[in-house]
Amino acid sequence: MENKALVIIDVQNTMFLEGEEVFNGNELLQGIKALIKQARLAKIPVVYIQHNETTGYPLENGTYGWEIHSEISPEEGEIVVQKTTPDSFLKTTLDQKLRKKGIEHLFLVGIQTEICVDTTCRSAFSKGYEVTLVSDLHSTWPSSELTAQQIINHHNKALRWFADVKSSDEIQLSPKA
């Protein structure tokens, strides 16, 4: 049986501050919450990635902004991996923890599409994981050139080289799905 894990990247309080919230933040939280419920019912590991910055930055370790959003808080026994780069695998324990559990297939969701989600997706592929990027459950902010939706759409197309890209409606997290 193929072992799977749901990997939630950087869904932290800072990303939802009023006036600076990530694109479609509420929809993102509700969709991730629904996938977490599916994963827990199917006894599929839920892995949280938490970005850390130094003193004075929005994701400063130990601050409110750094905390994982309360809508999707980890339950006891779920894996939380700390990172300091866009790559959830680089200089972290993620690969070791996944391999210890025999995980072969990752379902990726989270923030920020063009940075941490993109980098983690490519890195997972390079490490031999089967990857599914959940196309409607990663998000970002607009740039001066592109809307957030344009950035998301572009990455959903570009990352097809590294992952199966499926909407949350197409995902059924069950031990054998």
C-alpha positions in Angstrom: 0.0 0.0 0.0 1.2 3.4 -0.9 1.7 5.6 2.1 0.6 9.2 1.9 0.8 12.4 3.9 -0.9 15.8 3.7 1.7 18.5 3.9 0.5 22.0 4.9 3.1 24.7 4.1 3.3 28.0 6.2 -0.4 28.5 7.0 0.5 30.8 9.9 -1.3 33.8 11.5 0.7 36.5 9.8 -0.6 35.4 6.4 -4.2 36.4 7.5 -3.7 39.8 9.1 -6.5 42.1 8.2 -5.6 44.3 5.2 -2.6 42.1 4.3 -4.4 38.7 4.1 -3.4 36.1 1.5 -5.6 35.8 -1.6 -8.8 33.9 -0.9 -7.7 33.3 2.7 -11.0 32.1 4.1 -11.6 29.7 1.3 -8.0 28.4 1.6 -8.5 27.7 5.3 -11.8 26.0 4.9 -10.5 23.8 2.1 -7.4 22.8 4.0 -9.6 22.1 7.1 -11.7 19.8 5.0 -8.6 17.9 3.7 -7.3 17.6 7.2 -10.5 16.0 8.3 -10.3 13.5 5.4 -6.7 12.7 6.2 -7.4 12.2 9.9 -10.4 9.9 9.3 -8.2 7.9 6.9 -5.3 7.8 9.4 -3.1 9.6 6.9 -0.4 11.7 8.5 -0.9 15.5 8.5 2.4 17.4 8.4 2.7 21.1 9.2 5.5 23.2 7.9 6.2 26.3 10.0 8.5 29.1 8.6 10.8 30.8 11.1 12.3 34.3 10.8 14.6 36.2 13.1 13.7 38.8 15.7 11.6 41.7 14.4 10.2 39.9 11.3 6.6 38.8 10.9 7.3 35.1 11.3 9.6 35.5 14.3 9.7 32.2 16.2 7.4 32.2 19.2 5.2 35.2 18.2 1.5 35.2 17.4 2.2 35.7 13.7 4.5 32.7 13.6 1.8 30.3 15.1 0.0 27.9 12.9 -3.5 29.3 12.2 -6.0 28.2 14.8 -8.5 27.0 12.2 -6.1 24.2 11.3 -4.1 23.6 14.5 -2.2 20.4 14.7 -3.5 17.6 17.0 -1.2 15.8 19.4 1.1 13.5 17.6 1.0 15.3 14.3 4.3 16.3 12.8 5.4 20.0 12.8 8.6 20.8 11.0 10.4 24.1 11.4 12.1 25.7 8.4 14.1 28.8 7.6 14.2 28.6 3.8 11.6 28.3 1.0 12.4 24.6 0.7 10.6 22.5 3.4 13.3 19.8 3.0 16.4 22.0 3.1 18.1 21.9 6.6 15.0 20.3 8.2 13.9 17.0 9.5 11.0 16.6 7.0 12.6 14.0 4.7 13.8 11.9 7.6 10.4 12.0 9.3 8.5 11.1 6.1 10.9 8.2 5.3 10.6 6.9 8.8 6.9 6.6 8.3 7.3 5.0 4.8 5.6 8.0 3.1 5.8 7.9 -0.7 3.1 10.3 -1.8 2.7 13.9 -0.7 -0.4 16.1 -1.1 0.8 19.7 -0.9 -1.2 22.8 0.2 -0.4 26.1 1.7 1.3 29.4 1.2 3.2 31.1 -0.7 2.5 29.7 -4.2 5.6 31.0 -6.0 8.1 30.6 -3.2 7.6 27.9 -0.6 5.0 25.8 -2.3 6.8 25.9 -5.6 10.2 25.1 -4.1 8.9 22.3 -1.8 7.0 20.7 -4.7 10.2 20.6 -6.9 12.3 19.4 -4.0 9.9 16.6 -3.1 9.9 15.4 -6.8 13.7 15.5 -6.8 13.7 13.3 -3.7 11.6 10.7 -5.4 8.2 11.4 -3.8 5.0 11.2 -5.8 3.5 14.7 -5.4 -0.1 15.9 -5.8 -0.4 19.7 -5.7 -3.9 20.7 -4.7 -4.5 23.4 -7.3 -7.1 25.4 -5.3 -5.5 25.1 -1.9 -2.3 27.1 -2.3 -2.2 30.9 -2.3 -0.2 34.1 -2.5 -0.4 37.8 -2.8 -0.5 39.9 -6.0 2.7 41.3 -7.4 3.1 44.6 -9.2 2.8 42.6 -12.5 0.4 39.8 -11.8 -2.8 39.2 -9.8 -2.6 36.5 -7.1 -4.9 34.3 -9.3 -2.6 34.7 -12.3 0.4 33.6 -10.1 -1.6 30.6 -8.9 -2.7 29.6 -12.4 0.8 29.9 -13.8 2.3 27.7 -11.1 -0.5 25.1 -11.4 0.6 24.8 -15.1 4.4 25.0 -14.5 4.4 22.5 -11.6 2.7 19.8 -13.8 6.2 18.7 -14.6 6.7 17.8 -10.9 3.3 16.9 -9.6 -0.2 15.7 -10.4 -2.2 18.9 -10.2 -5.7 18.3 -9.0 -8.4 20.4 -7.4 -9.6 19.6 -3.9 -12.9 18.3 -5.4 -10.8 15.6 -7.1 -9.0 14.5 -4.0 -10.2 11.6 -1.8 -7.8 10.9 0.9 -8.2 7.3 1.8 -5.5 4.8 2.6 -5.8 3.2 -0.9 -6.9 6.1 -3.1 
